[in-house]
Amino acid sequence: MPIASRIRMDQLVKKLESLEIDEGIRLESENKKMFINRSLSGVFLVQFGDSKELHYLDSASQVFRLAKSLGTKLHIWTY
């Protein structure tokens, strides 16, 4: 099982920009979850909760804006 590290919201963009393909980020608010991975081509793959639908985003700033829509009280882990 991978080891997770907690990060702050102000560190998220920097972590997204340096995200490797074997790493991921999990964001949780009170009732929502968001999972972020990166493909070989550099595109971000975003999944919400238990949904099987993937959202493909081109930049860390797009992912950051989407993450902010979850609310201000987020718990963010990298794994």
C-alpha positions as CSV (number, residue, x, y, z in Angstrom):
1,M,0.0,0.0,0.0
2,P,1.4,3.4,-0.9
3,I,2.4,5.9,1.7
4,A,0.3,9.2,1.5
5,S,1.5,12.6,2.5
6,R,-0.8,15.5,3.3
7,I,-0.3,18.8,1.5
8,R,-1.9,22.2,1.8
9,M,-4.1,23.9,-0.9
10,D,-1.3,26.5,-1.6
11,Q,1.0,23.6,-2.5
12,L,-1.4,21.9,-4.9
13,V,-0.5,23.6,-8.2
14,K,3.3,23.0,-7.6
15,K,2.6,19.3,-6.8
16,L,0.3,19.0,-9.8
17,E,3.0,20.4,-12.1
18,S,5.5,17.8,-10.8
19,L,3.1,14.9,-10.6
20,E,4.6,11.7,-12.0
21,I,2.6,9.0,-13.7
22,D,2.9,6.6,-10.8
23,E,1.7,9.2,-8.3
24,G,-1.8,10.5,-7.5
25,I,-3.6,13.1,-5.5
26,R,-6.8,12.6,-3.5
27,L,-8.9,15.5,-2.3
28,E,-11.7,15.2,0.2
29,S,-14.3,17.6,1.5
30,E,-17.1,16.7,3.8
31,N,-19.2,14.9,1.2
32,K,-17.1,14.9,-2.0
33,K,-13.9,13.1,-3.2
34,M,-11.7,13.9,-6.2
35,F,-8.8,11.7,-7.5
36,I,-6.1,13.1,-9.8
37,N,-3.6,11.2,-11.9
38,R,-1.4,12.1,-14.9
39,S,-1.1,10.2,-18.2
40,L,2.1,9.6,-20.1
41,S,1.2,12.5,-22.4
42,G,0.9,14.9,-19.5
43,V,-2.8,15.2,-19.4
44,F,-4.5,15.2,-16.0
45,L,-7.1,12.5,-15.3
46,V,-9.7,13.6,-12.8
47,Q,-12.4,11.3,-11.2
48,F,-15.1,12.3,-8.7
49,G,-16.0,9.9,-6.0
50,D,-17.1,6.4,-7.2
51,S,-18.0,7.7,-10.7
52,K,-16.4,5.8,-13.5
53,E,-16.4,8.9,-15.7
54,L,-13.0,10.6,-16.2
55,H,-12.4,14.2,-17.0
56,Y,-9.3,15.1,-19.0
57,L,-7.6,18.4,-18.3
58,D,-4.6,20.0,-20.0
59,S,-3.1,22.1,-17.2
60,A,-2.5,22.2,-13.5
61,S,-4.4,25.5,-13.3
62,Q,-7.5,23.9,-14.7
63,V,-7.3,21.1,-12.1
64,F,-6.7,23.7,-9.4
65,R,-9.9,25.6,-10.4
66,L,-11.9,22.4,-10.4
67,A,-10.4,21.5,-6.9
68,K,-11.4,24.8,-5.5
69,S,-15.0,24.1,-6.5
70,L,-15.1,21.3,-3.9
71,G,-15.0,23.9,-1.1
72,T,-12.5,25.5,1.2
73,K,-12.1,22.8,3.8
74,L,-10.3,20.2,1.8
75,H,-8.0,17.4,2.9
76,I,-5.4,16.8,0.2
77,W,-3.1,13.8,0.1
78,T,-0.4,12.7,-2.4
79,Y,0.3,9.0,-2.9
